[in-house]
Amino acid sequence: MQFWKLSLCAGTVSGAFASATWADDQPAAPAAAALAAPAFSIGMEGPIAINPTPFTVKSALPLLGTVTINGAVTGFGLWQDNPSVGDKHGQFDLTNGQVLIEKTDGLVQFFVDVGTYSFPALGTPYLPSAKAVNVNFGAIPMAYLKLGPTSDFSIEVGKLPTLIGAEYNFTFENTNIERGLLWNQENLVSRGIQLNYTKGAFAFNLSLNDGFYSNDLSYVTGAVTWTINPANTLEFSAGDNTRKVDTSNPATPVLQNNSQMYNLILTHTDGPWTFQPYIQYTEIPALPQLGAGSASTFGGALIVNYTIPATAKLDEFSLSGLSLPARFEYISSTGQTVNLLYGPGSNAYSLTFSPTYQFQIYFVRAEVSYVSAASTTPGFGFGADGNGKTQTRGLIELGALF
């Protein structure tokens, strides 16, 4: 979330619809066939799955066709030690209250996200959703029009999700409740235009946008994804600002908004196992107008998930729906005058474990996380005095995806 990233920088559709039906009012699938999750534009990392029978609206206008409406309502409780200034030892909050409206086929497609949200992230103060909406992307955090003249080429225009990184924006989309240390260096939502093209096993994306929501159309991002086989995909993504800008506000951290970003992400599935190792490199040029020298970060992470088979039992109780995701990260920074972590030249690692249970559209998960920082600068660490070097958190999240 861009507000968190700023805090880490030193010093610095209606009458046209003819009918509405619930998808599960349609003829039932054969008992032996499992329901497949529908297309979902902004992605789900798992193990939580989007509602396989969402609300659909059939339009009388051929151009609109069928519109799918999903929703997410989630809330959590958080406890932590060493809270930073302005943060709390414990709190409860509504982490998502969103309606997601989309059309995913035909020449004209679109996606609109409306509602409230927050971005819990490791090692940074938690900003409640009531405030997060106002200082980030507003009550419509993402909305774009998509034109797909062919099955392998499309153009998107609007408020777009980033092409960078391995983790999605909202808690229900991700393996863990909290986003990680590497995520803190990346952008989330940008305004601009994006081209998408697929050719065989390869998918290409290229976007001209405003980077970290700066309203300055000068950032270029791109991604190439290779589907090696059904079990393995490899993605390379990158971004850079074509000119140096000094825009700075709660949603736009000025240092990261001038950065180059690179990711290499491998995703491997093997039965109930999913492994996602990835590396990240960012580089920020010297910005003399801000009195900031050059700096960089380098990090790596491994996200692992084991979904317990549906046939597994414990004392005759079915364990179907239970998953055991975990994440390990390490990130280091360079620079004499620029703080990108916990002071210039600091580094940190994290461990996160998030056992998850989903039944139909409902889910519950617990999480324990630990962050340890080194080479910190006094005042930029954890705790009220900024001198703490570790932080442990415990969380419980409840939710429904309708």
DRENMI-367893 format. One record per residue: x, y, z of N, C-alpha, C in turn; residue in one letter. Coordinates in pm, whole numbers, plus 50000, padded with zeros to 5 digits. Each point is the difference from the previous one (the first is absolute). Layout:
! residues N
XYZXYZXYZA...
! end
This chain:
! residues 402
500834988250000499175011850000500875012450000M499645009249913500895011249983500155008650124Q498985001250084500145008050122501084994250089F500024986750011501034993950083501385002949941W500114999249871501295002049939500515014150025K499105009749999500405013650029500535001050143L499374993050091500425000950140501394994350021S500504992549902501334994150013501085008449936L499665011149938500985008449933500555010450093C501285002049999500615009550091499615014049960A499635008150103499695013949979498905002049899G500344993749958499105001949888498774990049991T465494883648388499784996249867498634996549999V498875009649935498894994850072498844997849911S499425010349935498784998549923500154990849883G501134997649949500204991649882499904985250031A499954996450129499994985950036498594994549992F499874989249925498684994249981499634990450109A500974992750055499684990350104501224997550084S499784995450125501094996550089499744986250056A501024991550001499844986550053501204996450084T499784991950102501134994150071500524988549915W501314999149992500594989549916499574986250047A499774998350131499624986650046498524997149978D499245009249936498654997049956500014992649868D501144999249936500134993249872500034984950024Q499814991849894500044985550017501284995650069P499854990850095501144995650080500964991849917A501275001150031501004991749936499874985750051A500474990349923499974986250049500704998950134P499494991150084500514999050137501494997550006A500544992949901501414996550004500915011449956A499425010549940500835010849946500165011150102A501235004250022500255011050093499785013349930A499455009750074499795013249944501345007049980L500195005349883501235007649972499775014650032A501005006250060499885014250030499915007949871A499135010149994499865008049878501215009149980P500065005849880501065009749974499885011550100A501145004450050500015011050097501145009149962F499695012149960500955008649931501255003350080S499865002550130501155004950075500774989050072I499564987449987500824988850044499804995650144G500254987250023499984994050133501234991150010M500815002550101501214992250018499724986650065E498924999050079499684988050074500675000450137G499614991050091499104988749980498515003750002P499665012350038498605004249997499555000949854I498804995049971499465000149864498795009249992A499885006849888498855008749976498734991549989I498865005950031498714993149993499804994049860N499814986649989499834993849869498635002549938P499055005150080498655002649948499615014550030T500665009649938499725014050031498675004649943P499585011750043498815006449947500295004849858F499084997449908500195004649862498795008149955T500265009449913498955008649944500064999149849V498904996149939499944998949854499385012549941K500735006549912499555012549941499224997649872S499035008949973499274999649874500845005349885A501095007050034500875005449898501094990049964L500094995949874501014990149960501425004150035P500275013149998501355004650029500424997150143L499035000550093500314997550140500014985150033L499044992649948499984985650028499754997250146G500794991050059499834995850138501065006450089T499535006350107500895006550096500034991750127V501204997750052500194992450123500255009550116T499364997150114500165008450119500494991250114I501225002550044500564993450117500065009950115N500244994950118500165008750115500894993750103G500585008350084500874995450107499735008250126A499704992950109499855006450131500924992650095V501015006950053500964993750090500345009550114T500334994250112500435008050114501034992350079G500825007250078501044993050075500245006450135F500664992150084500545005050125501504998449997G500725009950052501455000249994500585003050137L501044992450038500805003250118501455000349959W500785009450057501415000849967500805005450117Q501274996750002500905006550094500755011049926D500675008550074500785010949943499245008449897N498785004450029499315008749904500745013349984P500045004949878500655012749973499105011650042S500555012049997499255011950039498735001049916V498855001950065498735001049931499304986749979G500724988950025499414986849986499544995050136D499354988450004499464994650124500474985650021K499964995650126500304986050028498944990849942H498735003850006498924991749950498905008449938G499344994649899498885006949936499194990449915Q498775004149973499104992749911499625009349885F499744994349883499655008549887499304992049891D499225007249920499424994549877501055001649891L500634988949959501095000949904499515000949855T498834994749971499425001249865498485000650011N499415008949924498565000649979499805004449857G500144990849907500105003649858498984992749913Q499595006949895499194994249893500835000949873V500144988649931500874999249882499154996349879L499875009449909499114998649885500844998549874I499754989649922500844998049882499284992849887E500495002449881499614992849879501294995249936K500134987049978501294994249962499994993549862T499005002849917500014994549865499475010349901D500164997149871499525009049896500975011349969G499615008349905500845011249958500195010150112L498895003550067500075010050107499914992950134V501015001850083500034994250134500325011150099Q499764997350128500335010150101500124993650137F500595007650090500124996050139499845012450086F499164999150106499795011150093500024994350141V500815005950085500124996050140499525011750085D498984997650084499425010650082499984995550145V500465008650091499884996650142501185004450083G500114993850117501045003450096501024988850009T501225003350047501104990450001501115005450090Y500914991350035501235004150067501134991149949S501245003850036501174992949950500934996150114F499644990050082500924995850105501294994549940P501135005050048501294996049945501004998250113A500884990549984501014997150102500875012250029L500305001750127501005009750039499625014549984G498735003149974499545013749984498765002250085T499745012250046498795002650079498744996749920P498994995150071498744996849932499115012349994Y499535003149880499085011249979498604994549978L499025002950088498654994649987499365003749866P499074991749957499385001849868499325013549984S499415005350108499325012949991500965011049956A501264998850036501015009849960500734995749873K500214987049985500764995049885499345003749868A498684999549994499285003549878500295014449961V499975009050098500165014249971501405003749955N501034993650057501375004049967500584992049884V499264990249950500514991949890499225002349871N499084991149966499435000149866498505003049998F499445004750111498595003550005499094987950007G498705002549994499004989450013499854991649874A500655003949892500084991649879501484998049972I500634990650070501464998749988500474995449863P499184992149932500354995749865498775000349912M500165004649876498935000249901500635002049862A499694991049908500585001649867499084994149893Y500155005549880499324995149881500984991849920L499554988649949500874991149926499374996949864K500785002149895499564996749865500794987949952L499274989349961500664987849954499604996649858G500615006449901499614997549860500314985949953P500994993450061500304986149967500194992350130T500094986949989500144991750119501385001250063S500985005249925501355000750053500525014250018D499175010249976500445013850016498905008450065F500405008450096499035008750065500685012850047S499195010350024500475012950049499165003750122I500665004350107499315004350121500335014650028E498995007650045500195014050035499275002950129V500685006550097499355003750124500934998850118G499414996850116500774997650123500344985250005K501254996849973500424986349975500814994250115L499854986950027500894993550097501404999049942P500985000350086501394999849955500374986949931T501015000849914500584988149938501174994650081L500365007250106501214996750077499664991750123I500824990050028499904993050128499254986949995G500124992750110499384986850012498755000250087A499745011150069498865000750090498975010249949E498724996550015498925008749956499705010650106Y499035008649970499755011650086499254996950129N498944992049993499084998750112500204986950075F499675000050128500314988450084499424987149946T498755000249952499344987649958500624994049874F500795007849927500644995149878501304992450027E500535001250122501364995750026500104987750089N501164993549992500284988450084500035003650147T500565011650032500115004650138499115012350020N499615002550125499195011850028500805012749973I501215000450056500855011749981500844998449874E500205010949928500955000249891501405000650057R501014996749917501344998250051500915012149987G501254998150042501005010749997500345004249857L500064990549907500295003549862498865008049938L498784996450035498815007049949500065014850034W500635003450112500065014050042500795008949904N500804994149911500775007949904499285001749866Q498844994049984499324999549871498745008649998E499605004049879498745007549987498814990549998N498815005750019498774991950008499035002949887L499645012749986499025004449902500585011749923V499825000049869500475011049916498925003949900S499985012649965499095004849897500745000549867R499414993649896500694999949872499374990549900G500824995249907499564991249893500914987849997I499414988449969500774987650000499644991649877Q501024994449935499834991049886500324985850044L499164990549958500184985950036499994991549873N500954990749991500104991449882500484986250042Y499374989749947500434986350027500394993249869T501034992050007500474992449885500524986750050K499214989549978500414986950046500114999750151G501184996150048500214998650144500405013250067A500065010949923500465012650054498895010550007F500035007950105499095011450016500855012550022A499665010749929500755012550006499085011350045F500475008450091499245011650047500925012249999N499485011349954500775012349998499075011550036L500445008550093499145010750050500745013250011S499345010849961500455013750028499055005550104L500515004050115499145003650111500655010350091N499355002750113500545010050093500684993750120D500534987849981500844993750102499324998350132G500505006950102499464999150135498885010350019F499065000049905498795008450009500365014950010Y500965004249918500535013650008499235010149915S499134995149910499305008549904500955006149897N501164993849984501005004249903500254988249907D499525000849878500014988649908501394998149940L500924994950082501384998549954500624986650037S499254991350065500534987250045499674989249898Y500964991349971499804988849908500224987050074V499044991049993500144986850060499714989249895T500574988550019499784989049907500204986650067G499444989649940500154986550054499964989949885A500804989650014499974988649908499824987550085V498984992149968499714987850074500104987949907T500794990450039500184987749922499374988450075W498964994149941499394987950056500794988249947T500954995550079500914989549956499254986949979I499144996750093499114988449994498925002350104N499014991150013498925002550095500455002050144P501194995250035500465000950137500945011750027A500485006749895501035010150019499775012449914N500095011750061500005012649927501175008550049T500555007749910501115009050032499645013949949L500115009950089499645013649963501145009650030E500255008949905500935011150021499235013049982F500105008950096499315012949992500975011150036S499775011949945500895011350025499255013049985A500525010450062499415013349989501035010750021G499785011949938500935011150017499285012949965D500355010650071499485013249970500885006249892N499395004549890500775005349888500535014150027T499495006550103500575012850042499915000950151R500865007850058500055000950145499025010850047K499144996450092498945008950047500085001250151V499465011050053500055002050145498634999650064D499014993749932498674998550058500084992050129T499385005150105500014993050129498695002750072S499294989550035498775001050079499794986650068N498994998550084499834987350073499924987649913P499515001349875499914988549911501224998649910A500895009950002501135000249906501315002450073T500714989650041501325001850061500985004749893P500595011650022500805006349895501204991749958V500644993150092501184992149964499624988249912L499064991950046499584988349922499385004149866Q499355011649995499395004449876501045003349892N501255001350040501095002149905500844987649977N499564988850056500844988150000499854991549874S501034992049975499914988749909499664987750084Q499114991549949499584988050073500134987849908M500524989150054500154987649924499584988150086Y499254990849942499594987750069500214988049909N500424988950058500024987149932499274990250090L498914994249949499094992250084499744986449935I500274989450074499704986449955498854994550084L499034994049934498904993550072499964985349959T500104991250099500014985549975498924993350085H499194991749937498984992350072500304985249987T499774992850109500234985650003498964993950091D498874995749941498914994650082499515010550098G500014997150130499515009550099500985011250032P501204999349943501045009950030500065011049895W500255012250046500345011249912501255006750054T500975002249914501245006950037500165012349910F500285011250061500205012349922501245007650052Q501164996849948501185007950033500105012049905P500475011450051500225011349911501075009350057Y500605007649909501005009850040499585013649949I500465010350070499635013849968501235008950011Q500115009449907501055010150007499395013649967Y500295009950080499565013749970501195009350009T499985010349917501085009950000499415013949989E500475008950085499525013850002501175009249968I499875008749900501105008949965500145011250102P501125006949993500165011850084499005010749959A499415006650098499055010849977500515012450071L500925007349937500615011650066498995010350046P498895001649924499005009950038499334996850133Q500114987450040499434995750128501084997450104L501255002049961501094997250091500194985250025G499594991649905500064985450017501034993949906A500854991450053500954992849918499394987349943G500774992849921499514987749940499894988950105S499164990249973499784988950092499414988349924A500014988450063499424988249936499564990150106S499184990349958499644988750085500154987249920T500324989350069500014986749940499374990350099F499064992049950499324990750090499544987449932G499694990350081499474987449950498954994750096G499104992049947498934994550082499624986149949A499434992250089499434987049965498644998950066L498964998549917498634997850049499664985449973I499604992950104499674985749990498604997750054V499244991449933498684996350052499774985149981N499464993950105499594986049993498514999350030Y499224995449903498554998550018499714985450034T499454997950116499754986450046498974993249910I500284987949952499064993149909498614998450062P499005000249915498614999350045499694987150075A500774989549973499744987150065500634999050138T500835009750038500694999250128499055002150117A500234992350109499165001250119500875000050125K499495006150105500644999950130498954995850102L500164987950055499004994650093498605000649940D499884995749875498744999349926499475013649956E500705010850028499585013249952500735003149869F499265004049900500595003249870500865012650010S501164999549935500895011649995499905007349867L499014996449918499805006649872499795015050020S500675008149921499885014550012501095006550081G500914991850059501075005350083501295001149919L500675011450010501265002449932501015005650098S501284997949971501075004250090501055008049923L499735012949975500975008349928501045006450091P501185002249943501085006550075500825008449903A500725009750056500845008849918501285003450076R501124999849926501285004850054500545010749906F500555010950058500545010849919501315005350059E500835005449913501175007650044500185011649903Y500305011850053500225011749916501085008750064I500885005349915501055009050047499965012849918S500565010650056500015012949931501385006250002S500265008749903501235007849996499645014849996T501005008450023499775014449996500445006450130G500605011849988500515007050117499005009950058Q499125005449916499095010750045498544996549984T499704988549941498614996449969499574987850080V498865001050064499454989050079498924992849922N500234987449968499004992049931499454988750086L500634997750116499524989650092499935005650141L501044997550078500045004550139501255008550025Y500245009049907501185008350002500884996949882G500825009649954500894997749886500894987850023P500064991149900500844988250007499484988950087G498775000850046499454989650087499544987849920S499754989150071499474988049938499024993450096N499224990449949499004993450084499594986749940A499534991250086499374987749952498684997950073Y499154991749941498684997550059499614985449985S499184995450094499394986749996498515001850024L499174993549918498545001150014499374986449980T499064996450088499274987449990498525003150015F499184995449903498595004249995499054988449973S499804990950096499054989049978498615005349967P499394994249896498765005249941498984988949983T498745003150033498914990449977498895007049923Y499564994049889498885005549922498904989649985Q498765004350027498824991649979499035007949912F499814995049878499175006949902500525014349981Q499205010250029500455013749979500635006150124I500044992750111500495005450127501414994950029Y500795008550066501334995650037500425006350132F500934993350066500635005250120501464996249994V500865008950044501414996750005500685007350114R500994993550053500845006150103501365002949938A500735008850064501335003049948500925004250112E501224995149995501055004950087501165004349910V500545011850027501095005249918501105005650089S501224999749948501155004950074500915007549903Y500415012050037500915008049920501225003450085V501184998249945501235003550069500835008949909S500405011750052500785009649923501415001150057A500965003449913501395001650042500585012449932A501115004850054500645012349951499015011549998S499165000750099498975010350005500605013450046T499285010649971500355013550045499105003750116T500545004950110499145003850113498865009249955P498814996550046498825007849963499244994449882G500604990549926499344994449883499624985350018F500164994750120499644986250028498594998950055G499794989750080498684997450057499885006550138F498795000550050499765005350133499795015050001G499545005050114499695014350014501235008649982A501194994750035501225007849985500724997249868D499484990649919500624996949872501304992550009G500284994150117501264993050018499864984750005N498774994949995499794985550001500424993749868G500474987650008500474993249880499144988249958K499004996550079499124988949964498545003950023T499134993049930498565001750023499294986849971Q499184995750095499204987949986498545003949998T499254993849910498565002749990499214986950000R498785000850054499034989349989498715005849946G499384993249901498795005049937498994988849981L498735003649998498924991249960499125007649903I499734994149884499135006449900498824990949968E498815005849998498774993149960499475006849876L499404992249909499485006349879499024991549924G499355006549904499094993249907500205006349864A500064991549897500115004449861498714996149930L499165009849974498674996849947499905002949851F
! end
